[in-house]
Amino acid sequence: MSSHKPSLSRRTMLGGFAAAGAVPLLTPAAAAAVSTAAPLRTDARTKIVLLGTSGGPGWGTTEPPRQGIASALVVGDRYYLVDAGEGVGFRLMDAKLGNWQTRAALSGLRAVFLTHLHSDHINDLSNILSLGAYNGLGQADIPVQIWGPGNRGVLPPKTGSHPMPPIVAPENPTPGTEEIVGLLVRAFATDFNDRAIDGGMPVPQHMFAGHDVPLPERLVDDPNGDPHPRMKPVVFYEDDRVRVSATLVQHAPVFPSFAFRFDTEDGSVVFSGDTGPSENLIRMARGADVLVHEVIATEWAAQRYPEPRSPEDEAAFQHLIKSHTPVEEVGAVAEAAGVPTLVLNHFVPGSWPVEKWQAAQTGYSGKVVIGSDLDEIGL
């Protein structure tokens, strides 16, 4: 944990991290869902930038165009990355973050927070690390801190009727974030060494470091028993601009899977990560200004796996609708948390008609933003 402490305003402190008795901050009347052709823009000092809003690992074209899931919280000339899906480097340039004019978009990056270790959330982490020295990484006075889930420790149970497949890397089949960062360094060792020796480029330990988000032992002793145990948010990162807390959310069989809350002088924002409706998330989001939440179209899932379903198809269908939040239910989550603004991202599928996502207003009296890549939402 960084030794720096954020100078949090009275407004943020009154909002609290997850105060059980926090007062809801709802707008007086229901607001129409906001969706615009051009990206939303703001000159706010502290803002959310939706870098990529598509959910899932599949390739395809969508309208509006959506890259892999990634968001940035910008605080002045610094930003913090939440997830690192496909295309994040190009989106950082498109968003004009860091010293982008000199091909140094990563110069403003201070930390990366991974909600969980599915490939669509981390696949371009390797690009940030391996190409980072040539794009501004390592220009800060301290290495970029990379935080995410730790080692699960046990494989999830098999579903469906297919035989048990061969286990990948049986000696360590569920590496956590700290281990993944180390493994990526080893994978690119030739490149790192060549460029450091020949060109004087910084070595990995001077540019970044991986860490596992700490959790109480009682919450991690049986991932297959209860992947979404009730918990208080855990504060695990602080510097002079942000305080970050985490809570477990419902993305079974994935474990751990996190939502993150960022508290700043200008306000607070919660990123849901991938999750079904979660009491832990609602608790952590109380008193926040913005909830950035994933969403799925149940209608699309039913079309993808029409009845009658094989055991494998049924397992896949149940995973989709239970480990993600249906668009008709996400508004109720935001209403229970009392947040005044709900921003939708991680659309499953990314190609679903934009107007159908307006169903997120159901049961919610605040403002809904149907997110698009490069949208900016100020705090």
Secondary structure as GFF3:
##gff-version 3
##sequence-region A 1 379
A	DSSP	alpha_helix	10	15	.	.	.	ID=ss1
A	DSSP	beta_strand	46	52	.	.	.	ID=ss2
A	DSSP	beta_strand	70	75	.	.	.	ID=ss3
A	DSSP	beta_strand	78	82	.	.	.	ID=ss4
A	DSSP	alpha_helix	88	94	.	.	.	ID=ss5
A	DSSP	three_ten_helix	100	102	.	.	.	ID=ss6
A	DSSP	three_ten_helix	105	108	.	.	.	ID=ss7
A	DSSP	beta_strand	109	113	.	.	.	ID=ss8
A	DSSP	alpha_helix	119	122	.	.	.	ID=ss9
A	DSSP	alpha_helix	125	130	.	.	.	ID=ss10
A	DSSP	three_ten_helix	132	134	.	.	.	ID=ss11
A	DSSP	beta_strand	144	148	.	.	.	ID=ss12
A	DSSP	alpha_helix	177	187	.	.	.	ID=ss13
A	DSSP	alpha_helix	189	199	.	.	.	ID=ss14
A	DSSP	alpha_helix	204	207	.	.	.	ID=ss15
A	DSSP	beta_strand	208	212	.	.	.	ID=ss16
A	DSSP	three_ten_helix	217	219	.	.	.	ID=ss17
A	DSSP	beta_strand	234	238	.	.	.	ID=ss18
A	DSSP	beta_strand	243	248	.	.	.	ID=ss19
A	DSSP	beta_strand	258	264	.	.	.	ID=ss20
A	DSSP	beta_strand	267	271	.	.	.	ID=ss21
A	DSSP	alpha_helix	279	285	.	.	.	ID=ss22
A	DSSP	beta_strand	290	296	.	.	.	ID=ss23
A	DSSP	alpha_helix	298	304	.	.	.	ID=ss24
A	DSSP	alpha_helix	311	322	.	.	.	ID=ss25
A	DSSP	alpha_helix	327	337	.	.	.	ID=ss26
A	DSSP	beta_strand	341	348	.	.	.	ID=ss27
A	DSSP	three_ten_helix	354	361	.	.	.	ID=ss28
A	DSSP	beta_strand	367	370	.	.	.	ID=ss29
A	DSSP	beta_strand	376	378	.	.	.	ID=ss30
###
